[in-house]
Amino acid sequence: APMASVETAAEHERILREIESTDTNCIGPTLRSVYDGQEHGLFMEKLDVRIRNHDREIEKMCNHHFQGFVDSITELLKVRGEAQKLKSQVTETNRHLQDDGKELMGSMEELQKCRVQQRNMASTIDKLSHCLPVLEMYSRLQEQMRAKRYYPALRTLEQLEHTCLPRAGQYRFCSIMAENSPKLRTQIRDTAMTQLRDFLESIRKHSDKIGETAIRQVRGHGFMSDLLTPPPKKKLQPQDLVDFSPVYCCLHIYTVLGLRDVFENYYRKQRRKQARLVLQPHSNMHETLEGYRRYFNQIAGFFVVEDHVLHTTQGLVNRAYVEELWELALSKLIAALRTHSSYCDNPDLVLDLKNLIVLFADTLQGFGFPVSQLFDMLLEMREQYGEILLKRWNVTFRYRTGDNFSPIPVSTEEEYKHYTSQFPVQDPELDKLPFPKKLPFSQFVPKVYSQLKEFIYACLKYSEDLHLSSTEVDDMIRKSTNLLLTRTLSHCLQYAIKKKNVGLAELVQVIINTTHLEQSCHFLEEFISNITNVPPDSANATKLYGTSTFKDARHAAEAEIYTNLNAKIDQFLQLADYDWMAPVPGGGSLEASDYLMDLIAFLNSTFSVFTNLPGKVAQTACMSACKHISTSLTQLLLDPEVRQISLGALHQLNADVKECEGFARAGPVAGFQGDTLLLAFSDLRQLLELFTLWDWSTYLADYGKATCKYLRVNPHTALALLEKMKETSRKNNVFAQFRKTDRDRQKLIDAIIKQLRNLIAQHHT
């Protein structure tokens, strides 16, 4: 217990020290520790004791300093009196100061007001110096907009926005201007685009005129003689015909607006659309040259404009874009020309079209566009042109070279020179003959020769200005001429030969004509060489096939003569009216049949016309006629419908054959050696002699030998004829079966028939 009280007393002492030394704000925890213990009553007692001790000390302190405090109070009272005096003096001084400073204060206020005004004026001047340029520039902008000077307006607007308005400050009019700027930009952009659309519409309308002007300049310069000739200088200035400023203006505006790509894409897209429209030909373009001319003018104008834009806009269009458009144009153009030119059947129009294409190609080449495809297509068209020429000349040869199939009579030197100038006659003997005289050929020959030269000129016209070498032109002309000769003229000659109303005299004239035309072919070769400057004997020169054409026509005419002559002979033979049962004549010689006499007269008349025929034609015709007569008479004997033939009928036929042999001996056509023509009747002659002379023993004994008298008699033919005579004997035997001579003859015929059959069996099995 005493120990506990000591600790409590020590704790209480500590707490009291803390209370004395601790800030009152932090005394809470100290006091809590008092109440945490159980001796707070004791603590309170100690606290009261401590308070009393302090009070005693304070009282001692006050007693010690009391006199000094009284002295201080006394001093303070003195100071208060002095302070009252000082206050009165200060108040009076202040009043005097206020009275004296009223005028100065007035001046100071006025000075202050002046300074404020001066500052305001300086500020106003400064603001105006920034605002006036804005207003001036905006006024200039409005003026430029009214004058439709949109590119300068856009530049002004850009300067206004980026320079003037930021300097001017925040004013309402500046805000209004700033708000209007996008609207003005949109207005400028839309207006510029409207002007561009107007330009595009204008350029579409003027393409025709621009192209026409460009092509006219090339025509005025003249065609380029060959590929080494430089193209004509470009005199055409498209801006002379069309105002290009909308393009430049719009390009600048869109560039400033940062929309250059948009503008370029729009321009190119619109021009591509226009290109497709320009390249679409009218459906009836092929009907007139003017339709083609307008088409070419529009295309040329389009690309002249694009070339101008390419060289004046620095990138609005580039070379790749223009070349792409040109490739498109070439493909469309060539396809259109192939289609439309195929409808054309007029060579003059094709020739004019070719000249137009050459002009067009030369024009575009002058502006740097490749045109080799156009010249390739012109070579394709040349084939078509050649076909059209062939059709026209086909009509010419058939209907415009009509002929009277008579040699041309000439009575004066002038007439003679007229015809020899049209056709090269190389006949010194004819030159020596006196007037009047006849040219050997008919009107057909100079007409055809003139038309051949006209055709060559027509081919040459197309070959001009295609940048071809002389050799190429020569080759093209020769190939076309060959087609004319071997196809067109050949068909026309065949047609003329095969016509129903062409007689022997006409065929003779055809042969004479074709012979002279054949001889003239080398003159045609020289004619072509003279106009192409390529010798005909050059290694690469195409040869003319005219010689074979005229030779073939002549052969066809010759064959037709033989056919026609045989047909005439057949007409006479149809009149033959033999009495196949005629008795053997008594005495005297038989007269030839009337029909055969007429036939011989016809042949003599015909072959008198054949004297002008060249070569072996007349001889061949005569030999052919004689063989045909011989063959036809033999066929009459062997005709199955003629079942019975008497010896008297054979004697009549023998008389007719003798007449034919007399005709052959008389030499109706010159040139036969000896009795060559008689050989045509040798088969029939031997057959008739065998029967009329009844020389069977000789025939049967010598058959098969080279020296046999009846070498040309075929045993089959002899047997067939004997069978018909046997039938005659048998028929006669019905009425005269008791006549010994007839019975003997019948036995003889049967014996000969048997021998003939044995002979045939021996030699022909």
Order of alpha helices (4+ residues) and beta strands (2+ residues): alpha-alpha-alpha-alpha-alpha-alpha-alpha-alpha-alpha-alpha-alpha-alpha-beta-alpha-alpha-beta-alpha-alpha-alpha-alpha-alpha-alpha-alpha-alpha-alpha-alpha-alpha-alpha-alpha
